[in-house]
Amino acid sequence: MASVEKLSIALTHEMADEVRTAVKSGDYASSSEVIREALRDWRRKRALQDQEIKELRGLWHEGLESGKGRYGSMEEIKQASRRRLAENDQ
């Protein structure tokens, strides 16, 4: 294992109970293992969020570069939506 650094962290009572329960159940050998896995999951979540943001930005720029839209204002978009909704209700 890589060198380790000891940190002191504060958890809510409920979180601390969950960590202790995970260790008591035998799923983890120590509370440190629980926290390390939680941090690995957090890293994966952050990486996924970063990727999603990058993808959204790309789509946003693609939309901007595609030219002027069909509608000239938000009011026109709302009117068209109301018309489609009314047509579907018939």
PyMOL Python script that loads the backbone (N, CA, C, O; Angstrom):
from pymol import cmd

cmd.read_pdbstr("""\
ATOM      1  N   MET A   1       0.847  -1.172   0.000  1.00  0.00           N
ATOM      2  CA  MET A   1       0.000   0.000   0.000  1.00  0.00           C
ATOM      3  C   MET A   1       0.895   1.238   0.000  1.00  0.00           C
ATOM      4  O   MET A   1       1.992   1.218   0.558  1.00  0.00           O
ATOM      5  N   ALA A   2       0.428   2.298  -0.619  1.00  0.00           N
ATOM      6  CA  ALA A   2       1.179   3.557  -0.640  1.00  0.00           C
ATOM      7  C   ALA A   2       1.282   4.098   0.778  1.00  0.00           C
ATOM      8  O   ALA A   2       0.573   3.659   1.683  1.00  0.00           O
ATOM      9  N   SER A   3       2.178   5.056   0.949  1.00  0.00           N
ATOM     10  CA  SER A   3       2.305   5.637   2.281  1.00  0.00           C
ATOM     11  C   SER A   3       0.978   6.276   2.674  1.00  0.00           C
ATOM     12  O   SER A   3       0.243   6.781   1.825  1.00  0.00           O
ATOM     13  N   VAL A   4       0.687   6.248   3.943  1.00  0.00           N
ATOM     14  CA  VAL A   4      -0.591   6.758   4.425  1.00  0.00           C
ATOM     15  C   VAL A   4      -0.383   7.971   5.306  1.00  0.00           C
ATOM     16  O   VAL A   4       0.667   8.144   5.926  1.00  0.00           O
ATOM     17  N   GLU A   5      -1.388   8.790   5.345  1.00  0.00           N
ATOM     18  CA  GLU A   5      -1.391   9.962   6.217  1.00  0.00           C
ATOM     19  C   GLU A   5      -2.636   9.874   7.078  1.00  0.00           C
ATOM     20  O   GLU A   5      -3.734   9.647   6.569  1.00  0.00           O
ATOM     21  N   LYS A   6      -2.472  10.049   8.347  1.00  0.00           N
ATOM     22  CA  LYS A   6      -3.613   9.993   9.251  1.00  0.00           C
ATOM     23  C   LYS A   6      -4.287  11.352   9.298  1.00  0.00           C
ATOM     24  O   LYS A   6      -3.637  12.389   9.429  1.00  0.00           O
ATOM     25  N   LEU A   7      -5.609  11.320   9.188  1.00  0.00           N
ATOM     26  CA  LEU A   7      -6.428  12.525   9.278  1.00  0.00           C
ATOM     27  C   LEU A   7      -7.481  12.315  10.345  1.00  0.00           C
ATOM     28  O   LEU A   7      -7.908  11.191  10.609  1.00  0.00           O
ATOM     29  N   SER A   8      -7.879  13.384  10.934  1.00  0.00           N
ATOM     30  CA  SER A   8      -8.988  13.333  11.869  1.00  0.00           C
ATOM     31  C   SER A   8     -10.191  13.952  11.160  1.00  0.00           C
ATOM     32  O   SER A   8     -10.125  15.081  10.674  1.00  0.00           O
ATOM     33  N   ILE A   9     -11.283  13.202  11.107  1.00  0.00           N
ATOM     34  CA  ILE A   9     -12.475  13.715  10.442  1.00  0.00           C
ATOM     35  C   ILE A   9     -13.645  13.719  11.414  1.00  0.00           C
ATOM     36  O   ILE A   9     -13.671  12.948  12.373  1.00  0.00           O
ATOM     37  N   ALA A  10     -14.599  14.582  11.159  1.00  0.00           N
ATOM     38  CA  ALA A  10     -15.803  14.648  11.983  1.00  0.00           C
ATOM     39  C   ALA A  10     -16.982  14.154  11.153  1.00  0.00           C
ATOM     40  O   ALA A  10     -17.194  14.610  10.030  1.00  0.00           O
ATOM     41  N   LEU A  11     -17.742  13.223  11.711  1.00  0.00           N
ATOM     42  CA  LEU A  11     -18.926  12.687  11.040  1.00  0.00           C
ATOM     43  C   LEU A  11     -20.138  12.904  11.923  1.00  0.00           C
ATOM     44  O   LEU A  11     -20.025  12.999  13.146  1.00  0.00           O
ATOM     45  N   THR A  12     -21.288  12.982  11.295  1.00  0.00           N
ATOM     46  CA  THR A  12     -22.506  13.024  12.102  1.00  0.00           C
ATOM     47  C   THR A  12     -22.637  11.695  12.831  1.00  0.00           C
ATOM     48  O   THR A  12     -21.996  10.711  12.460  1.00  0.00           O
ATOM     49  N   HIS A  13     -23.454  11.667  13.851  1.00  0.00           N
ATOM     50  CA  HIS A  13     -23.664  10.435  14.612  1.00  0.00           C
ATOM     51  C   HIS A  13     -24.175   9.321  13.695  1.00  0.00           C
ATOM     52  O   HIS A  13     -23.749   8.172  13.809  1.00  0.00           O
ATOM     53  N   GLU A  14     -25.096   9.672  12.780  1.00  0.00           N
ATOM     54  CA  GLU A  14     -25.660   8.686  11.874  1.00  0.00           C
ATOM     55  C   GLU A  14     -24.594   8.118  10.939  1.00  0.00           C
ATOM     56  O   GLU A  14     -24.554   6.911  10.697  1.00  0.00           O
ATOM     57  N   MET A  15     -23.727   8.994  10.410  1.00  0.00           N
ATOM     58  CA  MET A  15     -22.663   8.526   9.514  1.00  0.00           C
ATOM     59  C   MET A  15     -21.679   7.628  10.255  1.00  0.00           C
ATOM     60  O   MET A  15     -21.257   6.595   9.736  1.00  0.00           O
ATOM     61  N   ALA A  16     -21.320   8.026  11.463  1.00  0.00           N
ATOM     62  CA  ALA A  16     -20.393   7.216  12.259  1.00  0.00           C
ATOM     63  C   ALA A  16     -20.994   5.848  12.538  1.00  0.00           C
ATOM     64  O   ALA A  16     -20.290   4.839  12.491  1.00  0.00           O
ATOM     65  N   ASP A  17     -22.302   5.806  12.832  1.00  0.00           N
ATOM     66  CA  ASP A  17     -22.976   4.526  13.061  1.00  0.00           C
ATOM     67  C   ASP A  17     -22.934   3.648  11.809  1.00  0.00           C
ATOM     68  O   ASP A  17     -22.729   2.438  11.899  1.00  0.00           O
ATOM     69  N   GLU A  18     -23.128   4.266  10.645  1.00  0.00           N
ATOM     70  CA  GLU A  18     -23.084   3.503   9.391  1.00  0.00           C
ATOM     71  C   GLU A  18     -21.699   2.910   9.158  1.00  0.00           C
ATOM     72  O   GLU A  18     -21.569   1.766   8.721  1.00  0.00           O
ATOM     73  N   VAL A  19     -20.666   3.697   9.453  1.00  0.00           N
ATOM     74  CA  VAL A  19     -19.295   3.205   9.285  1.00  0.00           C
ATOM     75  C   VAL A  19     -19.060   2.026  10.225  1.00  0.00           C
ATOM     76  O   VAL A  19     -18.540   0.991   9.807  1.00  0.00           O
ATOM     77  N   ARG A  20     -19.441   2.180  11.491  1.00  0.00           N
ATOM     78  CA  ARG A  20     -19.252   1.102  12.463  1.00  0.00           C
ATOM     79  C   ARG A  20     -20.036  -0.152  12.064  1.00  0.00           C
ATOM     80  O   ARG A  20     -19.536  -1.269  12.203  1.00  0.00           O
ATOM     81  N   THR A  21     -21.256   0.034  11.573  1.00  0.00           N
ATOM     82  CA  THR A  21     -22.083  -1.096  11.153  1.00  0.00           C
ATOM     83  C   THR A  21     -21.437  -1.837   9.987  1.00  0.00           C
ATOM     84  O   THR A  21     -21.459  -3.066   9.940  1.00  0.00           O
ATOM     85  N   ALA A  22     -20.867  -1.092   9.051  1.00  0.00           N
ATOM     86  CA  ALA A  22     -20.211  -1.713   7.895  1.00  0.00           C
ATOM     87  C   ALA A  22     -19.022  -2.561   8.343  1.00  0.00           C
ATOM     88  O   ALA A  22     -18.779  -3.636   7.793  1.00  0.00           O
ATOM     89  N   VAL A  23     -18.291  -2.080   9.331  1.00  0.00           N
ATOM     90  CA  VAL A  23     -17.138  -2.830   9.846  1.00  0.00           C
ATOM     91  C   VAL A  23     -17.623  -4.052  10.635  1.00  0.00           C
ATOM     92  O   VAL A  23     -17.096  -5.150  10.464  1.00  0.00           O
ATOM     93  N   LYS A  24     -18.623  -3.862  11.496  1.00  0.00           N
ATOM     94  CA  LYS A  24     -19.146  -4.981  12.298  1.00  0.00           C
ATOM     95  C   LYS A  24     -19.716  -6.098  11.424  1.00  0.00           C
ATOM     96  O   LYS A  24     -19.627  -7.275  11.774  1.00  0.00           O
ATOM     97  N   SER A  25     -20.294  -5.725  10.297  1.00  0.00           N
ATOM     98  CA  SER A  25     -20.899  -6.732   9.422  1.00  0.00           C
ATOM     99  C   SER A  25     -19.842  -7.582   8.724  1.00  0.00           C
ATOM    100  O   SER A  25     -20.150  -8.641   8.177  1.00  0.00           O
ATOM    101  N   GLY A  26     -18.601  -7.116   8.746  1.00  0.00           N
ATOM    102  CA  GLY A  26     -17.533  -7.854   8.096  1.00  0.00           C
ATOM    103  C   GLY A  26     -17.288  -7.417   6.658  1.00  0.00           C
ATOM    104  O   GLY A  26     -16.396  -7.939   5.989  1.00  0.00           O
ATOM    105  N   ASP A  27     -18.079  -6.459   6.184  1.00  0.00           N
ATOM    106  CA  ASP A  27     -17.882  -5.962   4.816  1.00  0.00           C
ATOM    107  C   ASP A  27     -16.550  -5.227   4.676  1.00  0.00           C
ATOM    108  O   ASP A  27     -15.966  -5.192   3.593  1.00  0.00           O
ATOM    109  N   TYR A  28     -16.084  -4.652   5.754  1.00  0.00           N
ATOM    110  CA  TYR A  28     -14.828  -3.896   5.764  1.00  0.00           C
ATOM    111  C   TYR A  28     -14.024  -4.300   6.986  1.00  0.00           C
ATOM    112  O   TYR A  28     -14.578  -4.661   8.024  1.00  0.00           O
ATOM    113  N   ALA A  29     -12.711  -4.232   6.843  1.00  0.00           N
ATOM    114  CA  ALA A  29     -11.837  -4.592   7.963  1.00  0.00           C
ATOM    115  C   ALA A  29     -11.679  -3.438   8.947  1.00  0.00           C
ATOM    116  O   ALA A  29     -11.389  -3.660  10.122  1.00  0.00           O
ATOM    117  N   SER A  30     -11.870  -2.208   8.474  1.00  0.00           N
ATOM    118  CA  SER A  30     -11.686  -1.047   9.353  1.00  0.00           C
ATOM    119  C   SER A  30     -12.512   0.127   8.853  1.00  0.00           C
ATOM    120  O   SER A  30     -12.985   0.141   7.716  1.00  0.00           O
ATOM    121  N   SER A  31     -12.673   1.107   9.725  1.00  0.00           N
ATOM    122  CA  SER A  31     -13.387   2.320   9.329  1.00  0.00           C
ATOM    123  C   SER A  31     -12.607   3.055   8.237  1.00  0.00           C
ATOM    124  O   SER A  31     -13.204   3.719   7.389  1.00  0.00           O
ATOM    125  N   SER A  32     -11.292   2.942   8.253  1.00  0.00           N
ATOM    126  CA  SER A  32     -10.482   3.576   7.213  1.00  0.00           C
ATOM    127  C   SER A  32     -10.818   3.007   5.838  1.00  0.00           C
ATOM    128  O   SER A  32     -10.867   3.740   4.851  1.00  0.00           O
ATOM    129  N   GLU A  33     -11.048   1.698   5.780  1.00  0.00           N
ATOM    130  CA  GLU A  33     -11.426   1.083   4.500  1.00  0.00           C
ATOM    131  C   GLU A  33     -12.745   1.642   3.990  1.00  0.00           C
ATOM    132  O   GLU A  33     -12.897   1.886   2.793  1.00  0.00           O
ATOM    133  N   VAL A  34     -13.695   1.846   4.890  1.00  0.00           N
ATOM    134  CA  VAL A  34     -14.998   2.403   4.505  1.00  0.00           C
ATOM    135  C   VAL A  34     -14.803   3.792   3.905  1.00  0.00           C
ATOM    136  O   VAL A  34     -15.355   4.104   2.850  1.00  0.00           O
ATOM    137  N   ILE A  35     -14.016   4.621   4.583  1.00  0.00           N
ATOM    138  CA  ILE A  35     -13.792   5.990   4.130  1.00  0.00           C
ATOM    139  C   ILE A  35     -13.024   6.009   2.810  1.00  0.00           C
ATOM    140  O   ILE A  35     -13.333   6.810   1.928  1.00  0.00           O
ATOM    141  N   ARG A  36     -12.021   5.131   2.663  1.00  0.00           N
ATOM    142  CA  ARG A  36     -11.265   5.078   1.400  1.00  0.00           C
ATOM    143  C   ARG A  36     -12.173   4.705   0.222  1.00  0.00           C
ATOM    144  O   ARG A  36     -12.073   5.287  -0.859  1.00  0.00           O
ATOM    145  N   GLU A  37     -13.061   3.725   0.447  1.00  0.00           N
ATOM    146  CA  GLU A  37     -13.983   3.356  -0.634  1.00  0.00           C
ATOM    147  C   GLU A  37     -14.932   4.507  -0.949  1.00  0.00           C
ATOM    148  O   GLU A  37     -15.234   4.762  -2.115  1.00  0.00           O
ATOM    149  N   ALA A  38     -15.397   5.192   0.071  1.00  0.00           N
ATOM    150  CA  ALA A  38     -16.281   6.343  -0.153  1.00  0.00           C
ATOM    151  C   ALA A  38     -15.562   7.418  -0.969  1.00  0.00           C
ATOM    152  O   ALA A  38     -16.163   8.041  -1.844  1.00  0.00           O
ATOM    153  N   LEU A  39     -14.280   7.634  -0.685  1.00  0.00           N
ATOM    154  CA  LEU A  39     -13.517   8.623  -1.445  1.00  0.00           C
ATOM    155  C   LEU A  39     -13.292   8.179  -2.889  1.00  0.00           C
ATOM    156  O   LEU A  39     -13.314   9.006  -3.801  1.00  0.00           O
ATOM    157  N   ARG A  40     -13.077   6.886  -3.104  1.00  0.00           N
ATOM    158  CA  ARG A  40     -12.936   6.386  -4.484  1.00  0.00           C
ATOM    159  C   ARG A  40     -14.235   6.605  -5.256  1.00  0.00           C
ATOM    160  O   ARG A  40     -14.217   7.036  -6.409  1.00  0.00           O
ATOM    161  N   ASP A  41     -15.363   6.303  -4.609  1.00  0.00           N
ATOM    162  CA  ASP A  41     -16.664   6.530  -5.251  1.00  0.00           C
ATOM    163  C   ASP A  41     -16.874   8.013  -5.548  1.00  0.00           C
ATOM    164  O   ASP A  41     -17.390   8.372  -6.607  1.00  0.00           O
ATOM    165  N   TRP A  42     -16.478   8.864  -4.621  1.00  0.00           N
ATOM    166  CA  TRP A  42     -16.600  10.314  -4.802  1.00  0.00           C
ATOM    167  C   TRP A  42     -15.764  10.780  -6.001  1.00  0.00           C
ATOM    168  O   TRP A  42     -16.208  11.619  -6.784  1.00  0.00           O
ATOM    169  N   ARG A  43     -14.558  10.231  -6.136  1.00  0.00           N
ATOM    170  CA  ARG A  43     -13.714  10.585  -7.283  1.00  0.00           C
ATOM    171  C   ARG A  43     -14.381  10.192  -8.599  1.00  0.00           C
ATOM    172  O   ARG A  43     -14.393  10.968  -9.555  1.00  0.00           O
ATOM    173  N   ARG A  44     -14.941   8.970  -8.641  1.00  0.00           N
ATOM    174  CA  ARG A  44     -15.618   8.522  -9.859  1.00  0.00           C
ATOM    175  C   ARG A  44     -16.813   9.417 -10.182  1.00  0.00           C
ATOM    176  O   ARG A  44     -17.049   9.759 -11.340  1.00  0.00           O
ATOM    177  N   LYS A  45     -17.553   9.787  -9.157  1.00  0.00           N
ATOM    178  CA  LYS A  45     -18.710  10.660  -9.354  1.00  0.00           C
ATOM    179  C   LYS A  45     -18.272  12.012  -9.904  1.00  0.00           C
ATOM    180  O   LYS A  45     -18.896  12.539 -10.825  1.00  0.00           O
ATOM    181  N   ARG A  46     -17.215  12.570  -9.350  1.00  0.00           N
ATOM    182  CA  ARG A  46     -16.705  13.863  -9.834  1.00  0.00           C
ATOM    183  C   ARG A  46     -16.219  13.764 -11.270  1.00  0.00           C
ATOM    184  O   ARG A  46     -16.463  14.668 -12.069  1.00  0.00           O
ATOM    185  N   ALA A  47     -15.537  12.678 -11.605  1.00  0.00           N
ATOM    186  CA  ALA A  47     -15.048  12.501 -12.974  1.00  0.00           C
ATOM    187  C   ALA A  47     -16.225  12.409 -13.946  1.00  0.00           C
ATOM    188  O   ALA A  47     -16.177  12.981 -15.035  1.00  0.00           O
ATOM    189  N   LEU A  48     -17.268  11.698 -13.558  1.00  0.00           N
ATOM    190  CA  LEU A  48     -18.457  11.574 -14.393  1.00  0.00           C
ATOM    191  C   LEU A  48     -19.140  12.932 -14.562  1.00  0.00           C
ATOM    192  O   LEU A  48     -19.566  13.280 -15.663  1.00  0.00           O
ATOM    193  N   GLN A  49     -19.244  13.693 -13.482  1.00  0.00           N
ATOM    194  CA  GLN A  49     -19.836  15.036 -13.566  1.00  0.00           C
ATOM    195  C   GLN A  49     -19.021  15.926 -14.493  1.00  0.00           C
ATOM    196  O   GLN A  49     -19.585  16.659 -15.306  1.00  0.00           O
ATOM    197  N   ASP A  50     -17.709  15.866 -14.376  1.00  0.00           N
ATOM    198  CA  ASP A  50     -16.846  16.667 -15.252  1.00  0.00           C
ATOM    199  C   ASP A  50     -17.062  16.291 -16.711  1.00  0.00           C
ATOM    200  O   ASP A  50     -17.118  17.164 -17.577  1.00  0.00           O
ATOM    201  N   GLN A  51     -17.185  14.987 -16.989  1.00  0.00           N
ATOM    202  CA  GLN A  51     -17.416  14.527 -18.355  1.00  0.00           C
ATOM    203  C   GLN A  51     -18.772  15.007 -18.869  1.00  0.00           C
ATOM    204  O   GLN A  51     -18.890  15.434 -20.017  1.00  0.00           O
ATOM    205  N   GLU A  52     -19.785  14.936 -18.023  1.00  0.00           N
ATOM    206  CA  GLU A  52     -21.116  15.382 -18.427  1.00  0.00           C
ATOM    207  C   GLU A  52     -21.138  16.881 -18.714  1.00  0.00           C
ATOM    208  O   GLU A  52     -21.782  17.323 -19.666  1.00  0.00           O
ATOM    209  N   ILE A  53     -20.443  17.652 -17.902  1.00  0.00           N
ATOM    210  CA  ILE A  53     -20.368  19.097 -18.118  1.00  0.00           C
ATOM    211  C   ILE A  53     -19.660  19.389 -19.432  1.00  0.00           C
ATOM    212  O   ILE A  53     -20.094  20.247 -20.201  1.00  0.00           O
ATOM    213  N   LYS A  54     -18.576  18.676 -19.686  1.00  0.00           N
ATOM    214  CA  LYS A  54     -17.833  18.859 -20.937  1.00  0.00           C
ATOM    215  C   LYS A  54     -18.733  18.547 -22.136  1.00  0.00           C
ATOM    216  O   LYS A  54     -18.732  19.271 -23.131  1.00  0.00           O
ATOM    217  N   GLU A  55     -19.496  17.465 -22.026  1.00  0.00           N
ATOM    218  CA  GLU A  55     -20.400  17.082 -23.109  1.00  0.00           C
ATOM    219  C   GLU A  55     -21.492  18.138 -23.310  1.00  0.00           C
ATOM    220  O   GLU A  55     -21.814  18.488 -24.445  1.00  0.00           O
ATOM    221  N   LEU A  56     -22.058  18.644 -22.215  1.00  0.00           N
ATOM    222  CA  LEU A  56     -23.086  19.684 -22.319  1.00  0.00           C
ATOM    223  C   LEU A  56     -22.547  20.947 -22.965  1.00  0.00           C
ATOM    224  O   LEU A  56     -23.210  21.565 -23.798  1.00  0.00           O
ATOM    225  N   ARG A  57     -21.343  21.323 -22.574  1.00  0.00           N
ATOM    226  CA  ARG A  57     -20.724  22.505 -23.189  1.00  0.00           C
ATOM    227  C   ARG A  57     -20.542  22.316 -24.684  1.00  0.00           C
ATOM    228  O   ARG A  57     -20.778  23.238 -25.465  1.00  0.00           O
ATOM    229  N   GLY A  58     -20.126  21.127 -25.081  1.00  0.00           N
ATOM    230  CA  GLY A  58     -19.961  20.836 -26.501  1.00  0.00           C
ATOM    231  C   GLY A  58     -21.275  20.938 -27.245  1.00  0.00           C
ATOM    232  O   GLY A  58     -21.334  21.509 -28.334  1.00  0.00           O
ATOM    233  N   LEU A  59     -22.334  20.384 -26.662  1.00  0.00           N
ATOM    234  CA  LEU A  59     -23.650  20.464 -27.293  1.00  0.00           C
ATOM    235  C   LEU A  59     -24.146  21.902 -27.366  1.00  0.00           C
ATOM    236  O   LEU A  59     -24.763  22.310 -28.350  1.00  0.00           O
ATOM    237  N   TRP A  60     -23.869  22.663 -26.314  1.00  0.00           N
ATOM    238  CA  TRP A  60     -24.267  24.075 -26.284  1.00  0.00           C
ATOM    239  C   TRP A  60     -23.584  24.835 -27.430  1.00  0.00           C
ATOM    240  O   TRP A  60     -24.238  25.577 -28.163  1.00  0.00           O
ATOM    241  N   HIS A  61     -22.290  24.648 -27.575  1.00  0.00           N
ATOM    242  CA  HIS A  61     -21.549  25.334 -28.631  1.00  0.00           C
ATOM    243  C   HIS A  61     -21.992  24.858 -30.014  1.00  0.00           C
ATOM    244  O   HIS A  61     -22.076  25.649 -30.954  1.00  0.00           O
ATOM    245  N   GLU A  62     -22.271  23.571 -30.127  1.00  0.00           N
ATOM    246  CA  GLU A  62     -22.758  23.036 -31.393  1.00  0.00           C
ATOM    247  C   GLU A  62     -24.088  23.702 -31.768  1.00  0.00           C
ATOM    248  O   GLU A  62     -24.319  24.052 -32.926  1.00  0.00           O
ATOM    249  N   GLY A  63     -24.947  23.867 -30.773  1.00  0.00           N
ATOM    250  CA  GLY A  63     -26.227  24.534 -31.021  1.00  0.00           C
ATOM    251  C   GLY A  63     -26.041  25.980 -31.432  1.00  0.00           C
ATOM    252  O   GLY A  63     -26.704  26.458 -32.353  1.00  0.00           O
ATOM    253  N   LEU A  64     -25.141  26.680 -30.753  1.00  0.00           N
ATOM    254  CA  LEU A  64     -24.884  28.080 -31.103  1.00  0.00           C
ATOM    255  C   LEU A  64     -24.329  28.208 -32.515  1.00  0.00           C
ATOM    256  O   LEU A  64     -24.697  29.115 -33.262  1.00  0.00           O
ATOM    257  N   GLU A  65     -23.442  27.290 -32.868  1.00  0.00           N
ATOM    258  CA  GLU A  65     -22.801  27.346 -34.183  1.00  0.00           C
ATOM    259  C   GLU A  65     -23.724  26.880 -35.314  1.00  0.00           C
ATOM    260  O   GLU A  65     -23.415  27.087 -36.487  1.00  0.00           O
ATOM    261  N   SER A  66     -24.852  26.253 -34.970  1.00  0.00           N
ATOM    262  CA  SER A  66     -25.746  25.734 -36.001  1.00  0.00           C
ATOM    263  C   SER A  66     -26.581  26.830 -36.654  1.00  0.00           C
ATOM    264  O   SER A  66     -27.277  26.581 -37.638  1.00  0.00           O
ATOM    265  N   GLY A  67     -26.513  28.027 -36.113  1.00  0.00           N
ATOM    266  CA  GLY A  67     -27.231  29.142 -36.736  1.00  0.00           C
ATOM    267  C   GLY A  67     -28.475  29.542 -35.974  1.00  0.00           C
ATOM    268  O   GLY A  67     -28.777  29.033 -34.894  1.00  0.00           O
ATOM    269  N   LYS A  68     -29.173  30.465 -36.574  1.00  0.00           N
ATOM    270  CA  LYS A  68     -30.376  31.013 -35.959  1.00  0.00           C
ATOM    271  C   LYS A  68     -31.441  29.938 -35.842  1.00  0.00           C
ATOM    272  O   LYS A  68     -31.603  29.103 -36.732  1.00  0.00           O
ATOM    273  N   GLY A  69     -32.152  29.967 -34.753  1.00  0.00           N
ATOM    274  CA  GLY A  69     -33.203  28.993 -34.509  1.00  0.00           C
ATOM    275  C   GLY A  69     -34.473  29.309 -35.277  1.00  0.00           C
ATOM    276  O   GLY A  69     -34.575  30.337 -35.947  1.00  0.00           O
ATOM    277  N   ARG A  70     -35.423  28.420 -35.171  1.00  0.00           N
ATOM    278  CA  ARG A  70     -36.688  28.564 -35.870  1.00  0.00           C
ATOM    279  C   ARG A  70     -37.545  29.674 -35.263  1.00  0.00           C
ATOM    280  O   ARG A  70     -38.323  30.316 -35.970  1.00  0.00           O
ATOM    281  N   TYR A  71     -37.407  29.897 -33.966  1.00  0.00           N
ATOM    282  CA  TYR A  71     -38.232  30.878 -33.271  1.00  0.00           C
ATOM    283  C   TYR A  71     -37.389  32.102 -32.915  1.00  0.00           C
ATOM    284  O   TYR A  71     -36.198  31.998 -32.619  1.00  0.00           O
ATOM    285  N   GLY A  72     -38.040  33.257 -32.953  1.00  0.00           N
ATOM    286  CA  GLY A  72     -37.314  34.488 -32.685  1.00  0.00           C
ATOM    287  C   GLY A  72     -37.321  34.921 -31.230  1.00  0.00           C
ATOM    288  O   GLY A  72     -36.529  35.773 -30.827  1.00  0.00           O
ATOM    289  N   SER A  73     -38.213  34.339 -30.443  1.00  0.00           N
ATOM    290  CA  SER A  73     -38.303  34.757 -29.046  1.00  0.00           C
ATOM    291  C   SER A  73     -38.854  33.616 -28.191  1.00  0.00           C
ATOM    292  O   SER A  73     -39.370  32.624 -28.705  1.00  0.00           O
ATOM    293  N   MET A  74     -38.733  33.780 -26.901  1.00  0.00           N
ATOM    294  CA  MET A  74     -39.271  32.791 -25.974  1.00  0.00           C
ATOM    295  C   MET A  74     -40.793  32.749 -26.090  1.00  0.00           C
ATOM    296  O   MET A  74     -41.395  31.683 -25.958  1.00  0.00           O
ATOM    297  N   GLU A  75     -41.408  33.881 -26.330  1.00  0.00           N
ATOM    298  CA  GLU A  75     -42.864  33.923 -26.486  1.00  0.00           C
ATOM    299  C   GLU A  75     -43.311  33.077 -27.680  1.00  0.00           C
ATOM    300  O   GLU A  75     -44.331  32.392 -27.595  1.00  0.00           O
ATOM    301  N   GLU A  76     -42.575  33.111 -28.781  1.00  0.00           N
ATOM    302  CA  GLU A  76     -42.901  32.278 -29.944  1.00  0.00           C
ATOM    303  C   GLU A  76     -42.783  30.795 -29.605  1.00  0.00           C
ATOM    304  O   GLU A  76     -43.596  29.986 -30.051  1.00  0.00           O
ATOM    305  N   ILE A  77     -41.786  30.447 -28.828  1.00  0.00           N
ATOM    306  CA  ILE A  77     -41.609  29.050 -28.402  1.00  0.00           C
ATOM    307  C   ILE A  77     -42.808  28.616 -27.563  1.00  0.00           C
ATOM    308  O   ILE A  77     -43.346  27.525 -27.756  1.00  0.00           O
ATOM    309  N   LYS A  78     -43.221  29.468 -26.639  1.00  0.00           N
ATOM    310  CA  LYS A  78     -44.368  29.144 -25.784  1.00  0.00           C
ATOM    311  C   LYS A  78     -45.642  28.986 -26.606  1.00  0.00           C
ATOM    312  O   LYS A  78     -46.425  28.064 -26.375  1.00  0.00           O
ATOM    313  N   GLN A  79     -45.851  29.888 -27.568  1.00  0.00           N
ATOM    314  CA  GLN A  79     -47.054  29.813 -28.408  1.00  0.00           C
ATOM    315  C   GLN A  79     -47.072  28.521 -29.220  1.00  0.00           C
ATOM    316  O   GLN A  79     -48.107  27.863 -29.319  1.00  0.00           O
ATOM    317  N   ALA A  80     -45.943  28.163 -29.792  1.00  0.00           N
ATOM    318  CA  ALA A  80     -45.862  26.923 -30.573  1.00  0.00           C
ATOM    319  C   ALA A  80     -46.123  25.711 -29.676  1.00  0.00           C
ATOM    320  O   ALA A  80     -46.787  24.762 -30.094  1.00  0.00           O
ATOM    321  N   SER A  81     -45.614  25.739 -28.470  1.00  0.00           N
ATOM    322  CA  SER A  81     -45.832  24.634 -27.531  1.00  0.00           C
ATOM    323  C   SER A  81     -47.298  24.533 -27.159  1.00  0.00           C
ATOM    324  O   SER A  81     -47.846  23.434 -27.073  1.00  0.00           O
ATOM    325  N   ARG A  82     -47.935  25.671 -26.939  1.00  0.00           N
ATOM    326  CA  ARG A  82     -49.363  25.669 -26.602  1.00  0.00           C
ATOM    327  C   ARG A  82     -50.192  25.129 -27.767  1.00  0.00           C
ATOM    328  O   ARG A  82     -51.160  24.398 -27.554  1.00  0.00           O
ATOM    329  N   ARG A  83     -49.818  25.484 -28.992  1.00  0.00           N
ATOM    330  CA  ARG A  83     -50.535  24.980 -30.169  1.00  0.00           C
ATOM    331  C   ARG A  83     -50.406  23.453 -30.256  1.00  0.00           C
ATOM    332  O   ARG A  83     -51.393  22.755 -30.487  1.00  0.00           O
ATOM    333  N   ARG A  84     -49.188  22.946 -30.070  1.00  0.00           N
ATOM    334  CA  ARG A  84     -48.982  21.491 -30.137  1.00  0.00           C
ATOM    335  C   ARG A  84     -49.760  20.779 -29.035  1.00  0.00           C
ATOM    336  O   ARG A  84     -50.342  19.719 -29.264  1.00  0.00           O
ATOM    337  N   LEU A  85     -49.768  21.358 -27.850  1.00  0.00           N
ATOM    338  CA  LEU A  85     -50.497  20.771 -26.743  1.00  0.00           C
ATOM    339  C   LEU A  85     -51.997  20.724 -27.044  1.00  0.00           C
ATOM    340  O   LEU A  85     -52.660  19.719 -26.786  1.00  0.00           O
ATOM    341  N   ALA A  86     -52.519  21.818 -27.590  1.00  0.00           N
ATOM    342  CA  ALA A  86     -53.940  21.876 -27.951  1.00  0.00           C
ATOM    343  C   ALA A  86     -54.263  20.856 -29.031  1.00  0.00           C
ATOM    344  O   ALA A  86     -55.314  20.218 -28.979  1.00  0.00           O
ATOM    345  N   GLU A  87     -53.384  20.692 -30.001  1.00  0.00           N
ATOM    346  CA  GLU A  87     -53.599  19.720 -31.090  1.00  0.00           C
ATOM    347  C   GLU A  87     -53.614  18.296 -30.538  1.00  0.00           C
ATOM    348  O   GLU A  87     -54.395  17.461 -30.995  1.00  0.00           O
ATOM    349  N   ASN A  88     -52.766  18.020 -29.568  1.00  0.00           N
ATOM    350  CA  ASN A  88     -52.710  16.668 -28.982  1.00  0.00           C
ATOM    351  C   ASN A  88     -53.913  16.366 -28.113  1.00  0.00           C
ATOM    352  O   ASN A  88     -54.277  15.204 -27.936  1.00  0.00           O
ATOM    353  N   ASP A  89     -54.539  17.409 -27.566  1.00  0.00           N
ATOM    354  CA  ASP A  89     -55.718  17.215 -26.718  1.00  0.00           C
ATOM    355  C   ASP A  89     -56.971  16.904 -27.530  1.00  0.00           C
ATOM    356  O   ASP A  89     -57.958  16.411 -26.985  1.00  0.00           O
ATOM    357  N   GLN A  90     -56.938  17.190 -28.823  1.00  0.00           N
ATOM    358  CA  GLN A  90     -58.129  16.988 -29.667  1.00  0.00           C
ATOM    359  C   GLN A  90     -58.264  15.565 -30.104  1.00  0.00           C
ATOM    360  O   GLN A  90     -59.209  15.226 -30.816  1.00  0.00           O
TER     361      GLN A  90
END
""", "prot")
cmd.dss("prot")
cmd.show_as("cartoon", "prot")
cmd.util.cbc("prot")
cmd.orient("prot")
